[in-house]
Amino acid sequence: MIAETFEILMMIAFGTLAGTGIGLVIGFVAKKQKSEWPAMTREERIINVILVIVFCVICTAGLGFYYLL
């Protein structure tokens, strides 16, 4: 099945939104996130950014795979 441009953009948008939420929640639960960016150490910032990026990629790939089914 060939995806249209809008469908691809929607998968990317939903994957990014869901991945960001999941990454931030996991960072909060792991106590690696504070309410303000300057209050975090460099290590905590890096961990949060990596969590968000990884879960954005996972959610976008999952939505893309689900679309192909």
N, C-alpha and C positions, 0 to 999 in steps of 0.2 A: 504494500500500500504506500502510495506517495503522499507525504505530508505537505500541506500547504504552509505558506509562510506564517500565517496567523497561528496555526496549530503549534508550530515550532516555537514561536515567541511565547505562546501561552504556557507551554511545557517549561520553558526556561524561567518565565516569571513565577509560576507556581512552585517550581523546584527551588528557586532562589528564596522565595518567601518562606516556604516550609523549612528549608535548610537553615536559614538564618534563625528562625524561631527555635528549632531543635538545638542548634549549636549554642545559642544564648542560654537556653534553659539548662542544658547539660553543664555549661560553664558556671551557672549560678548554683546548681546542685552540688557541684564539685568544689564550691567555694573558691573559685578562681576568678570571680567577677565581682566588682564593686559597683556602686551606683554611679560613680563618676570616673571617666577615663583617666584623668590625672592622678586619681587616688590609687591606681593599680601600678604594680611594678612592671618592668619591661617583660619579665617572664610571663606574668599573667596576661598581658596584652597579646603577646605572641601566641599563647595557648588559646585565647579566645578567638583570635583571627583564624588560626588553623582549624579550630572546631567549626567555625561558621563556613569556611571554604570547603572543608571535607563534607559536611552534611549538605551543603548546597549541591555539590557534585553528585553525591549519592541520591538525593531526592530527584534531581533532574534526570539522572540516568534511570532511576526507577520509573519515573513517569514516561520516559521515552520507551523503555522496555514494555511497560503496560500498554502503551499506544500501539506497539507493533503486534500485540497478541490479537 
